[in-house]
Amino acid sequence: MRLSSIYLFIVFLFTGVAACSVLQKKDVEKEARAFLTAFQNNLSKSDAEILKQFDTQQSAEAILAAIRILQNKENEFLKCSVNFENAELVFDKGIVNVLAPVSFHSEKLAQEYAAESSVKMILKPKDGSYVISTFDAEAFYKAFADLRIEAEYSVEQAQALKVRQPIFAIAQALQQKFDSVVWYATYNQKRYFYVVEGVWEVDGEKKSTDYTMGLVDDAGTVIIPVEYQLIGTIGFDLPNIVEVKKDGKVGYFDLVSKKLLLDTDHDLIIPYKEGKAMAIVKSDTTYGWIDKDYSYQAGLPSEAAQQWVNTFAFIPDNLKFKGDSLYAYCEIPREPSIGYGILIPPSYLVKSGLLDEKIEGISTTPFPYAGWTDYVETKGTKVQSITDKISAVMTSITERYIEGREEFYTYDRVVFVGPQHDTLEIDNVANAGEVNFKRLDDRLLEVSYEGAYSEMDGEYWDEYNLFKYDYFELGPDTQMKRLKSNRDFAFTQFVKMDSTYLTGDFLVYEDGEQKKRTFLSTATIEYIRAEILATYGFIFPEDGVKQRFEYRDWYNPRYESIEAFREDMTEIDRYNLDFLDKILSLMQKPV
């Protein structure tokens, strides 16, 4: 065979092979796309028929969860469109990798919502066709879930507004009869409106005492006369009973009879159902009790009742205020305040220092609208004697915020009370363990607890379980005053230090591991020392130290040397500065 003939034969041979390869690839792609078309058409069939197209270790439940979205059965407001016709196909050793674009869009909503994603599948040959061996819909499902939350949030907001619009209209009409309609609440399927004569609010906040409050129904019928200082949450403790306040004193009002059951003569009313009693009351320093006929009786009904009051057993072990609970939350009747739940607790929980006069911002809608607190919960009240006339009542309080930086905020509320349970001082401590009380002398009380130092004012320490210190001045009898300090380590301001303030069971992270230390690090002690100097306006030569104080509004740098202000320092500060200098000197000496 001549050379030219051989050349033509080789060219023909390879051209033919290439043509067959292209033809085969086209056939495979055609078969794969035919399977995808059939798969899309079969989405309207039964689950059993759909699952026949799969040969995978994935659960039927997981597969069908994504199928429901492709079938547009998952959400009435969101529609899904998958474009298998333009899916990207990649062939690899007999299997086919599929990437199909997916789009979502909203329907029947005032606002349009849309998103793009994709479905990934791996097809493998079986019985002359294909089956799905892998169905990767994670990104697709997440895109749908995110859009659903956004759309449902809009739907819930629209629904919340729709439900409340008639209420807003009633409130608007009632304002023709009263100066303000400040809140409304629903109790036993009836609507009540808190109305005010006089000056009450700017953006929902009380700005004046020149007002009176009452309660009316939908028709404007007066249920509680407009003559009170404050009307509490309806039915908080007793059915159809609401606590009312006038001139700082509280009583009970019955919604059914529209009568004042208990005159506003008391500082607090504690529900107490033992024997003939239905409540214990306190007026100034005098205790009494109310019988079931709502008649006042002097003293306490029994020794057991006396013990019950003395040990603060009237504070419930657990209270949880959540928007879906049984409490009749108030809301401000206007659109920006939808879902902003307000609770007005009874006097015995407020006067004891446990709760504020108003608890605000509890979410009362399925999706948060204006209220972003999921719940407020109290747990475990304890009582500890501080002096022969002062006790500390401690209760753990947890607030859960919705989508906040700190989802849970837990702290101990420490209420100092006198012999007649009158509140002297309140100390809220962000505490991770026990609260310790130490009477340093006749005039100074130290409260210490494991505090969240790493979050205070943006400061971070080597140790993450440092103790925080608060101080109170004790006066004659039951006088008590919290001492203010700008310092993170307040003990340097009020106490002549010893080594106990620098030692403990400290936890640090080193080399990626948690380790224990029994003495504060050099860096932390140096900061404690610097904090004393910063109080007097020392100009730090080190940029790093200077930057830690520049953002403090109390820091006024003006002295370049310690000697320039040493004589102006308090005796305690001079002592502690010298003490810390000695400690640092010892720590920096080679062993």
Secondary structure as the mmCIF struct_conf table of DSSP 4:
data_model
#
loop_
_struct_conf.conf_type_id
_struct_conf.id
_struct_conf.beg_label_comp_id
_struct_conf.beg_label_asym_id
_struct_conf.beg_label_seq_id
_struct_conf.end_label_comp_id
_struct_conf.end_label_asym_id
_struct_conf.end_label_seq_id
HELX_RH_AL_P HELX_RH_AL_P1 LEU A 3 ASN A 41
HELX_RH_3T_P HELX_RH_3T_P1 ASN A 42 SER A 44
BEND BEND1 LYS A 45 LYS A 45
HELX_RH_AL_P HELX_RH_AL_P2 ASP A 47 LEU A 51
TURN_TY1_P TURN_TY1_P1 LYS A 52 GLN A 53
STRN STRN1 PHE A 54 PHE A 54
BEND BEND2 THR A 56 GLN A 58
HELX_RH_AL_P HELX_RH_AL_P3 ALA A 60 LEU A 70
TURN_TY1_P TURN_TY1_P2 GLN A 71 ASN A 72
BEND BEND3 GLU A 74 GLU A 74
TURN_TY1_P TURN_TY1_P3 GLU A 76 PHE A 77
STRN STRN2 LEU A 78 VAL A 82
BEND BEND4 PHE A 84 PHE A 84
TURN_TY1_P TURN_TY1_P4 GLU A 85 ASN A 86
STRN STRN3 GLU A 88 ASP A 92
TURN_TY1_P TURN_TY1_P5 LYS A 93 GLY A 94
STRN STRN4 ILE A 95 SER A 106
BEND BEND5 LYS A 108 LYS A 108
BEND BEND6 ALA A 110 GLN A 111
STRN STRN5 ALA A 114 LYS A 126
TURN_TY1_P TURN_TY1_P6 ASP A 127 GLY A 128
STRN STRN6 SER A 129 ASP A 136
HELX_RH_AL_P HELX_RH_AL_P4 GLU A 138 LEU A 174
TURN_TY1_P TURN_TY1_P7 GLN A 175 LYS A 177
BEND BEND7 PHE A 178 ASP A 179
STRN STRN7 SER A 180 TYR A 187
TURN_TY1_P TURN_TY1_P8 ASN A 188 GLN A 189
STRN STRN8 LYS A 190 GLY A 198
STRN STRN9 GLU A 201 VAL A 202
TURN_TY1_P TURN_TY1_P9 ASP A 203 GLY A 204
STRN STRN10 GLU A 205 LYS A 206
BEND BEND8 THR A 209 THR A 209
STRN STRN11 TYR A 211 ASP A 217
TURN_TY1_P TURN_TY1_P10 ASP A 218 ALA A 219
STRN STRN12 VAL A 222 TYR A 228
BEND BEND9 GLN A 229 GLN A 229
STRN STRN13 LEU A 230 ILE A 231
TURN_TY1_P TURN_TY1_P11 ILE A 234 GLY A 235
BEND BEND10 PHE A 236 LEU A 238
TURN_TY1_P TURN_TY1_P12 PRO A 239 ASN A 240
STRN STRN14 ILE A 241 LYS A 246
TURN_TY1_P TURN_TY1_P13 ASP A 247 GLY A 248
STRN STRN15 LYS A 249 ASP A 254
TURN_TY1_P TURN_TY1_P14 LEU A 255 LYS A 258
STRN STRN16 LYS A 259 HIS A 266
BEND BEND11 ASP A 267 ASP A 267
STRN STRN17 LEU A 268 PRO A 271
BEND BEND12 GLU A 274 GLU A 274
TURN_TY1_P TURN_TY1_P15 GLY A 275 LYS A 276
STRN STRN18 ALA A 277 SER A 283
TURN_TY1_P TURN_TY1_P16 ASP A 284 THR A 285
STRN STRN19 THR A 286 ASP A 291
TURN_TY1_P TURN_TY1_P17 LYS A 292 ASP A 293
STRN STRN20 TYR A 296 ALA A 298
BEND BEND13 GLY A 299 GLY A 299
BEND BEND14 PRO A 301 PRO A 301
HELX_RH_AL_P HELX_RH_AL_P5 GLU A 303 ASN A 310
TURN_TY1_P TURN_TY1_P18 THR A 311 PHE A 314
BEND BEND15 ILE A 315 ILE A 315
BEND BEND16 ASP A 317 ASP A 317
STRN STRN21 ASN A 318 LYS A 322
TURN_TY1_P TURN_TY1_P19 GLY A 323 ASP A 324
BEND BEND17 SER A 325 TYR A 327
STRN STRN22 CYS A 330 GLU A 331
BEND BEND18 PRO A 333 ARG A 334
HELX_RH_3T_P HELX_RH_3T_P2 GLU A 335 SER A 337
TURN_TY1_P TURN_TY1_P20 ILE A 338 GLY A 339
STRN STRN23 TYR A 340 LEU A 343
HELX_RH_AL_P HELX_RH_AL_P6 SER A 347 LYS A 351
TURN_TY1_P TURN_TY1_P21 SER A 352 GLY A 353
BEND BEND19 LEU A 354 LEU A 355
BEND BEND20 GLU A 357 GLU A 357
STRN STRN24 ILE A 359 SER A 363
BEND BEND21 THR A 365 PHE A 367
BEND BEND22 TYR A 369 ALA A 370
STRN STRN25 THR A 373 SER A 385
BEND BEND23 ILE A 386 LYS A 389
STRN STRN26 SER A 391 TYR A 401
TURN_TY1_P TURN_TY1_P22 ILE A 402 GLU A 403
BEND BEND24 ARG A 405 GLU A 407
STRN STRN27 PHE A 408 VAL A 417
TURN_TY1_P TURN_TY1_P23 PRO A 419 GLN A 420
STRN STRN28 THR A 423 VAL A 429
STRN STRN29 ASN A 431 ASP A 441
TURN_TY1_P TURN_TY1_P24 ASP A 442 ARG A 443
STRN STRN30 LEU A 444 GLY A 451
HELX_RH_3T_P HELX_RH_3T_P3 TYR A 453 GLY A 458
BEND BEND25 ASP A 462 ASP A 462
STRN STRN31 GLU A 463 GLU A 463
BEND BEND26 TYR A 464 ASN A 465
STRN STRN32 PHE A 467 LEU A 474
BEND BEND27 PRO A 476 PRO A 476
TURN_TY1_P TURN_TY1_P25 ASP A 477 THR A 478
STRN STRN33 MET A 480 LEU A 483
HELX_LH_PP_P HELX_LH_PP_P1 LYS A 484 LYS A 484
BEND BEND28 ASP A 488 PHE A 489
TURN_TY1_P TURN_TY1_P26 ALA A 490 ALA A 490
HELX_RH_AL_P HELX_RH_AL_P7 PHE A 491 PHE A 494
BEND BEND29 VAL A 495 VAL A 495
HELX_RH_3T_P HELX_RH_3T_P4 SER A 499 TYR A 501
TURN_TY1_P TURN_TY1_P27 LEU A 502 LEU A 502
STRN STRN34 THR A 503 GLU A 510
TURN_TY1_P TURN_TY1_P28 ASP A 511 GLY A 512
STRN STRN35 GLU A 513 PHE A 519
HELX_RH_AL_P HELX_RH_AL_P8 THR A 522 THR A 535
TURN_TY1_P TURN_TY1_P29 TYR A 536 GLY A 537
STRN STRN36 PHE A 538 PHE A 538
BEND BEND30 PRO A 541 GLU A 542
HELX_RH_AL_P HELX_RH_AL_P9 ASP A 543 GLU A 550
TURN_TY1_P TURN_TY1_P30 TYR A 551 TYR A 551
TURN_TY1_P TURN_TY1_P31 ASP A 553 TRP A 554
STRN STRN37 TYR A 559 TYR A 559
BEND BEND31 GLU A 560 SER A 561
HELX_RH_3T_P HELX_RH_3T_P5 ILE A 562 ALA A 564
TURN_TY1_P TURN_TY1_P32 PHE A 565 PHE A 565
HELX_RH_3T_P HELX_RH_3T_P6 ARG A 566 ASP A 568
BEND BEND32 MET A 569 MET A 569
HELX_RH_AL_P HELX_RH_AL_P10 GLU A 571 GLN A 588
BEND BEND33 LYS A 589 LYS A 589
#
